Amino acid sequence: MAVQKKRTYDAARSKEIILDAAEQLFAEQGYSAARIDAIASAAGYNKSLIYQYFHDKLGLYTEVVKRAEQSGNKMLEDLAGNLMLDETATSDAVKFKQLLEKVIDISFQILSDNPRYLKIYAWEAAEGWKTWGSISNPPDDVSPFYEIALAAKNNGIIRQDLEPIMVPILMMNAVIPFLQTFERLNDKRDEITWTMSQDAFREQVKKLVIYGVMEPSRL
């Protein structure tokens, strides 16, 4: 009689499958409407395993959000880490301009490659950020760039009539809503004069940010 081999249980892979299914459902339905039963069914696991790994729906959502943050931070570090760590980038107008361009490029790339993140972010805004506020240590997209902008203002790189906090806020809001608008207008090419590619659209966004925040004499 043949001895049956014991099935190897890969907890890490199971977690990733569950997180993928949860990310899809949260993107499609938002946090409030997504159900653990539906996530378990989509993942192909019993919901008791979800509770074992993530405790509850908020715990699962938190891991989805943090996984997205870690992925974005890694890409940002890989592609713009040197510029962000370069102290002269806040006193050298050319380097500061390159940093703004690079961060916007990366942000566009992250959200273009991962449209679920864009949808989850939109759901959060629509629901008044109530779930975001319940996450322990939620992602902080503002503080690192605020410090950079503050130093750049002190060095005369950004406009003196601009509050430094507006730089990261402007960068975020020049990517997320603009990318959403591009997708909306892209469906109406036959109705309006609209021939711009996404690459050209991104270049326009970069110009708006750069010319909006940098001191004109330093451009």
C-alpha angles and dihedrals in degrees: 000000000000116000112235114232116238112248113249111235113215106196095180093053092046090053092051092050091050092047091050091052092045092049090053094049095044089050093049099041109016125239097287097053099038113099129207090226091057092046091050091049092049091048094046094235135112112263090235087071090055090053090047092054102033105018096220144355093279090052090051092047091048091055091048091053094044092049089054090048093050091049092050093045091051092052091047091049093047095049105029105017095106093053093045091051094044105102091200090063089081093053100034110076093202093053092044090052090049090051092053091048093047095049092049091047091051093045091052090048094049094050094040091052093043109038090168089070090055091051094048089050090050092050090051092052091047091051094048096253089280094141093042088057090055093057115102108242097354119205114286112211094165113052101064093050092041090061091048092048092048091054091045091053091050087053094049095249098120126045114283092221091058124090109231092231088066092067098068091036091053092047092052093045092045090059111034102044092032092054090048090050092049090056091048094049092042088068090056100054091125093051101048138027098270120147102141120126120222090251091054090045090053091051089054091051091051091053092050091053097042096046090041098055108025124086105257092227090058096053 
